[in-house]
Amino acid sequence: MNIDYTTIAKSIASLTENETDTVALMATVACELHHADDRFDWTGFYRVTAPEMLKIGPYQGGHGCLQIPFARGVCGAAARTGKTQLVDDVDAFPGHIACASSTRSEIVLPVWNAIGDLIAVLDIDSNQPSAFTQDDADQLAKILRDTFAR
């Protein structure tokens, strides 16, 4: 099953309408995305909790790393650069942090609030190589903007 971004975006918008609590928004987005696509093996947020530091937030799937410095891994690269990281082969990514040995590919997107502050990254892991596309990146970025930057 592959995600229908139009349907999932409408569902997330409906479920989160008038919600302002960031953690509640993250929990809802993680749950809805995770169960919408068989490629998504781990789906969750790492929150910016201190300068240059990400800590685990709401997620679906097996355990995640508890904290990730901006200087390390795919999540850190997304936070540090403010750019989406689309990684076809995590083993080829310098400094990849193996929170789960089953992860083969990954997409990580920065999450911005309404005033332009980086508040988190959305991390989606797959046990399939080259699981994610630029269309995934574009559609997920739109969902994040519509949910967290409104």
HUURFEN-V170129 format. One record per backbone hydrogen bond with DSSP energy under -1.0 kcal/mol. CO is the residue of the C=O (numbers start at 1). NH is the residue of the N-H. Records with the same first field share a line. If there is no record, write none. Layout:
BEGIN
CO=NH + NH
END
This chain:
BEGIN
1=38
4=8
5=9
6=10
7=11
8=12
9=13
10=14
11=15
12=16
16=19
21=25
22=26
23=27
24=28
25=29
26=30
27=31
28=32
29=33
30=34
31=35
33=36
37=40
42=125
43=60
44=123
45=57
46=121
47=55
50=53
52=70
53=49
54=68
55=47
58=45
60=43
66=56
68=54
69=72
72=76
73=77
74=78
75=79
76=80
77=81
78=82
85=108
87=106
88=130
89=92
90=93
93=96
97=99
100=103
104=90
105=126
106=87
107=124
108=85
109=122
111=119 + 120
113=116
117=113
119=48
120=111
121=46
122=109
123=44
124=107
125=41 + 42
126=104 + 105
133=137
134=138
135=139
136=140
137=141
138=142
139=143
140=144
141=145
142=146
143=147
144=148
145=149
END
